[in-house]
Amino acid sequence: MTPQTLLISDARFLEHDPGPGHPESPARLRAVVDDLQGNPVQGTSWSTPRPATEDEMLAVHEPAYIAALAARARTTSHLDPDTATSPGTWEAVQLAAGAAVQAVEEVWSGRAANAFVLARPPGHHAEGEHAMGFCFLNNAAIAAQSALRLGASRVAILDWDVHHGNGTQHLFEKRSDVLYLSAHQFPFYPGTGAAAEIGRDQGAGFTVNCALPARQTDADYGAVFQDVFLPALSTFAPELVIVSAGFDAHARDPLGDMRVTERGFAAMCSGVVESHAKVVLLLEGGYDLTALAGSVRACVQVLAGARDTFPSGAGAGASDAIAATRRAHGRSARHLFP
Ligand SMILES: [Zn+2]
């Protein structure tokens, strides 16, 4: 049988409830899954995850932090001002990380053509030793470590969430085997992600930040892909690209202030798929339910074989940000950009 696009989700992800009025609500995932199950995309199949093992979590996080999270199992508490647990949180957190590892295993082995992990809570703000910004475990980092354990020598994490993935950057900034690429609104939460942050020590040149002003469009993101992300992927030649796929850069999103549409996300996903690496998408942010469901569907259609392109007409804001990124990397010895 031809390998299909694997969608991994679980009703237990809905049991993480950070409280009334919180934007990272169970309704987000319900909207995504209802849409895809109500009107299935041809060429996709579903699976449910296993929890991450302790070893998988400890490959990224400090033992004391994992112990502290486990101690809060079945309780309601706050880990930071906007990151709260409910009785179902710890199980959902372990399943979300396990789903990311499972997606890598299925795609790496060739049993799945590619995969989209439809999980919550998200992960890219989570640091090695603490929770942050709605995130508990860094699912993308745990997935990247599992790929290296399976034998990958180079993994890229491409983060198109409107927020910078501070946790992911910090976990890999001294490493040359994991390339971190992020386009995000800047200055904005969490405050990191300036173009000058290019990695350090052995990892200098392997962190690529495109710090964009607000109100960037599909065409602007197209320029970022054309001039920064795709050349970097081509030079680095990862065997696997893990996408931190947040949809809060959508024009309708209540937290972000970008102007991306479903077409823009489909074009970003097309660019990644055409990079010839194996591809795993992990759901990060996205807080307008209609925009989220429509944008996830657009990406699933691309994973299943459709393609989309960016419109032309990038503005000066994107050009300036791209120039700053390339300038910062021009001073590194790595030559990711030809
Ligand atoms: Zn976000």
Residues whose N, C-alpha, C, O or C-beta is under 5 A from the ligand:
A	BS01	ZN	D161 V162 H163 G246 D248 G285
